Amino acid sequence: MSIESQLTHGPGRRILTNANVWSPDGKWIVYDTRSDAAGSRFDGTRIEVVNVDTRQVRVLYESRNGACCGVATWHPIKPEVAFILGPEHPTLDWSYGASRRQGAIVSLDNPGIATNLDARDLTPPFTPGALRGGSHVHIWSPCGQRVSFTYEDQIAVENATAFAGLRDVGVCNCLRGLPVIVPKSHKRNHDGTAFGVLVTNSVLNPTPGSDAYSRACEEAWLGTQGYRREDGSWQRWALAFLGTVRTTSGETISEVFVSDLPDDLTRQGDGPLQGTSTLSPSPPFGVKTRRLTFTEQQRFPGSRVPRHWLRSSPDGSRIGFLMGDDAGIVQFWTVSPNGGPPVQVTRNPHPIASCFTWHPSGDRVAFVMDHSVCEVSVETGETRRVTDRSEESPRPEACVYSPDGGQVAFVRRNQIYMSPLM
């Protein structure tokens, strides 16, 4: 029999982010309180933490003035949490939305006080390092020096330009040392503590059969220190993401891409970092994006549901994703950041039903399958149950290893649980 520990109790819902929910010391788990089990309604007002030893619950941040908050992730070294913050004093023309949200940071040592992660500038000429739209799902790099996020552009929405509604991946450099100060020429402008840029470049109508993508999302940092290229050299910074492409037959599917990033994110590339009134923000000089998977000819092509985020092995050599096998059963696959054919890891009779995370050792992956938390050896493909099968299946949004690899956290019946790994 497996051993599960229920950490939270009482009414209300609790939602875990798909990764980085454990504090660096493994003592606290962070979550938010959106009312919908899947988090589809962004109406939570508290970021809370629960102590895994004492079961003490603390409110880390409570939003005010009509704002909502959610999707919280721990810094890998500091006692800090990043989260999405919606607009205070929302109005009919400025309520919560994909292009009208931001990243914020709160400290365990100073609860209730949030600082802006990304800056916002909505008035041309825009400010380099500031965003003109909304950031979402803020994931710290393993060293804590950068934060990745997905992004949608408010200027495109307001002007109904060709790139309205496109989604891209961005990065904030948290070590630049200087805040990004913007003119207060718009009531929704605000300063930020980190220099933000986009590192992908989606297009509205990708040419069928090309490597162009209309959506970039569900990104992952590669390795704890990057990955090793085929020539043996080391790529320090890289993000994998799912790009929505169009097949030669016109079908829309998601494929795995990787963007190699430069050390310096402040140098302009093919266009202004901050964009213009008619152009989307452009990636910095030195960003190189490649498509890694080409699955059109498979019986069930493209990365599959459930919605999940790519995740990399700690050494950066493998990027994990979910895709159907020849029977359409969703399995766990990997692909090298240097390219090559995808490798099918699991061959289970039941589909994987959740996001997944890598064990710190890099030898296994945890996910939900057949109403249980399970883990698979990435070398052998052998899958075992961590928790007993239950009609109350763990939620699909998260299945997250602790920093020491000794526990896995998940949500069941609106409560936070953890289970030890034998």
SELOFI-152095 format. One record per residue (C-alpha): x, y, z. Coordinates in steps of 0.5 Angstrom, whole numbers, plus 2048, in hexadecimal, padded with zeros to 3 digits. Layout:
% residues N
xx,yy,zz
X,Y,Z
...
% end
This chain:
% residues 422
xx,yy,zz
800,800,800
802,807,7FE
803,80C,803
7FF,813,802
800,819,806
7FA,81E,806
7FD,825,807
7F7,82A,807
7F0,829,809
7EA,82D,809
7E5,831,804
7E8,834,7FE
7EC,832,7F8
7F4,831,7F7
7F8,831,7F1
7FF,82F,7F0
803,832,7EA
806,82D,7E5
80D,82E,7E8
811,831,7EE
80C,831,7F3
811,82F,7F9
815,834,7FC
81D,833,7FB
81D,830,802
817,82B,801
813,82D,807
80E,831,804
809,830,7FE
806,836,7FA
7FF,836,7F7
7FA,83B,7F5
7F2,83B,7F6
7EE,83C,7F0
7E7,839,7F0
7E7,835,7EA
7EB,82E,7EB
7EF,82F,7E5
7F0,836,7E6
7ED,838,7E0
7E9,83E,7E3
7EF,843,7E6
7EB,845,7EC
7F0,843,7F2
7F2,848,7F7
7F7,845,7FB
7FE,842,7FA
7FF,83D,800
804,838,802
803,832,807
809,82F,80B
80A,828,809
80C,826,810
807,82A,815
802,82B,810
802,832,812
7FE,837,80C
801,83E,80B
7FE,843,806
804,845,802
800,84B,7FE
7F9,84D,7FE
7F7,851,7F8
7F3,858,7F9
7EF,85D,7F5
7EB,858,7F1
7F2,854,7EE
7F2,84D,7EE
7F9,849,7EF
7FB,841,7ED
800,83D,7EA
806,83D,7EF
80D,83A,7EF
813,83A,7F3
819,83D,7F2
81E,837,7F2
823,83B,7F7
820,841,7FB
819,840,7FF
815,844,7F9
80F,842,7F5
80D,845,7EE
806,845,7EC
801,848,7E7
7FE,84F,7EA
7F8,851,7E6
7F6,859,7E6
7F4,85D,7EC
7ED,861,7EB
7EB,85D,7E5
7E7,861,7E0
7E3,85E,7DA
7E8,860,7D6
7EE,85E,7DA
7EC,857,7DE
7F0,851,7DF
7F2,84E,7D8
7F8,84A,7D4
7FB,851,7D2
7F9,855,7D9
7FD,851,7DE
804,851,7E1
809,84E,7E5
80A,84F,7ED
80F,84D,7F2
80D,84C,7FA
812,84A,7FF
811,845,804
814,849,809
810,84F,807
809,84D,806
804,851,803
809,856,7FF
809,854,7F8
80E,857,7F3
80D,858,7EB
811,853,7E7
810,855,7E0
80F,85D,7DE
80A,85F,7DA
80A,865,7D5
803,866,7D0
805,86C,7CD
80A,86D,7C7
810,86E,7C6
810,868,7CB
815,866,7D0
81B,861,7CF
81A,85C,7D4
813,85D,7D6
80D,859,7D3
807,85C,7D0
802,856,7D2
801,850,7D7
806,84B,7DA
804,844,7DC
806,83E,7E0
80D,841,7E2
812,83B,7E3
819,83D,7E6
81F,83A,7E3
823,835,7E7
828,83A,7E9
823,83F,7EB
826,844,7E6
820,845,7E1
819,843,7E0
815,841,7DA
80E,842,7D9
809,842,7D3
806,849,7D0
801,84C,7CD
801,853,7CA
7FC,859,7CC
7FE,85D,7C7
7FC,858,7C1
7F5,857,7C5
7F4,85F,7C5
7F6,860,7BE
7F3,85A,7BB
7FA,858,7B8
7FC,852,7B4
7FF,84F,7BA
7F9,850,7BF
7F8,84A,7C3
7FF,847,7C1
803,843,7C7
80A,844,7C8
80F,842,7CD
813,847,7D1
819,848,7D6
81A,84C,7DC
822,84D,7DE
821,84E,7E5
829,850,7E6
829,856,7E2
82A,85A,7E8
826,860,7E6
81E,861,7E6
81A,862,7E0
817,869,7E0
812,86B,7DB
80E,872,7DA
808,872,7DE
804,874,7D8
7FF,86F,7D8
7FB,86D,7DF
7FD,866,7DE
804,867,7DD
809,865,7E3
810,864,7E4
813,85D,7E5
819,85A,7E8
81C,855,7E2
81D,857,7DB
818,853,7D7
818,851,7D0
815,84C,7CB
819,846,7C8
814,843,7C3
811,846,7BD
80A,843,7BC
807,845,7B5
7FF,845,7B3
7FF,840,7AE
805,83B,7AD
806,838,7A7
804,831,7A6
80A,82C,7A7
80E,832,7A9
812,833,7B0
80E,839,7B2
809,839,7B8
803,83D,7BA
804,83C,7C1
80A,83B,7C6
808,838,7CD
809,833,7D2
810,834,7D3
816,831,7D7
81D,833,7D9
822,82E,7D6
826,82B,7DC
829,82E,7E2
82E,831,7DE
82C,831,7D7
82E,82B,7D2
834,828,7CE
834,829,7C7
836,824,7C2
83D,827,7C1
83E,826,7C8
83D,82E,7CA
838,830,7CF
832,834,7CE
831,838,7D5
82A,83A,7D4
824,837,7D0
81D,836,7D0
819,831,7CD
811,832,7CB
80B,82F,7C7
80A,833,7C1
804,832,7BD
805,831,7B6
801,82F,7AF
802,829,7AC
803,828,7A4
7FB,826,7A5
7F9,82C,7A9
7F8,828,7AF
7FB,82C,7B5
7FF,828,7BA
804,82A,7C0
80C,828,7BF
812,829,7C3
816,82F,7C2
81D,832,7C6
81F,839,7C6
826,83A,7C8
827,840,7CB
82D,845,7CC
830,847,7D2
82E,84F,7D1
827,850,7D0
827,857,7CF
82A,857,7C8
825,859,7C2
825,853,7BD
821,854,7B6
81C,859,7B9
81B,85D,7C0
81A,859,7C6
814,85D,7C8
811,85D,7C1
80D,863,7BE
806,864,7BE
805,860,7B8
80B,85B,7B9
80B,855,7BE
811,856,7C3
817,852,7C0
81C,84D,7C3
823,850,7C5
829,84F,7C1
82C,848,7C1
825,844,7C3
825,83E,7BE
81F,83A,7BE
81E,833,7BB
819,82D,7BA
81A,827,7BD
815,822,7BC
811,821,7B5
80B,81C,7B6
807,81D,7B1
807,816,7AE
806,813,7B4
7FF,810,7B5
7FD,815,7BB
802,81B,7BA
804,820,7BE
804,821,7C6
7FE,81F,7C9
7F9,821,7CE
7F9,821,7D4
7FC,828,7D4
803,828,7D7
809,82C,7D7
810,829,7D4
815,827,7D9
81C,826,7D8
821,821,7DC
825,824,7E1
82B,823,7DC
828,826,7D6
828,820,7D2
821,81E,7D1
81B,822,7D0
815,81F,7D3
80E,81F,7D0
807,81B,7CF
805,818,7C8
800,813,7C6
803,80C,7C4
800,808,7BE
7FA,806,7C2
7F9,80E,7C4
7FB,80C,7CB
7FF,812,7CE
806,810,7D0
80C,814,7D3
811,815,7CD
818,819,7CD
81C,81C,7C8
823,81F,7C8
824,827,7C7
829,825,7C2
823,822,7BE
822,81B,7BB
81C,816,7BC
818,816,7C2
819,810,7C7
812,80D,7CA
814,80C,7D1
80D,809,7D4
809,803,7D0
803,803,7D5
7FC,801,7D4
7F9,807,7D7
7FA,80E,7D5
7FF,813,7D9
7FA,818,7DC
7FE,81E,7DF
803,823,7DF
80A,81F,7E1
811,821,7E4
818,81E,7E4
81B,81B,7EA
821,81F,7EC
825,819,7EB
823,819,7E3
821,812,7E3
819,812,7E4
813,816,7E3
80D,817,7E7
806,818,7E4
7FF,816,7E5
7FC,80F,7E2
7F6,80B,7E3
7F4,80F,7E9
7FB,80E,7EC
801,812,7ED
806,80E,7E9
80E,80E,7E7
811,80B,7E2
819,80A,7E1
81B,80E,7DB
820,808,7D9
81C,802,7D9
815,805,7D8
812,801,7DE
80D,805,7E2
80A,804,7E9
805,806,7ED
807,80B,7F3
800,80C,7F6
7FA,807,7F5
7F5,807,7F0
7EF,80B,7F2
7E9,80E,7EF
7EB,814,7F2
7F0,815,7ED
7F6,81A,7EE
7F5,821,7EA
7F8,821,7E3
7FB,828,7E4
801,826,7E9
805,820,7EB
80C,823,7EE
812,820,7F1
815,823,7F7
81C,826,7F7
81F,820,7FA
81B,81C,7F6
818,818,7FC
811,81A,7FB
80C,81C,7F6
806,821,7F6
800,821,7F3
7F8,823,7F4
7F3,81F,7F6
7EC,821,7F8
7EE,828,7F8
7F3,827,7FD
7FB,827,7FD
7FE,820,7FE
805,81D,7FE
807,816,7FD
80E,813,7FF
812,80F,7FA
814,808,7FC
% end
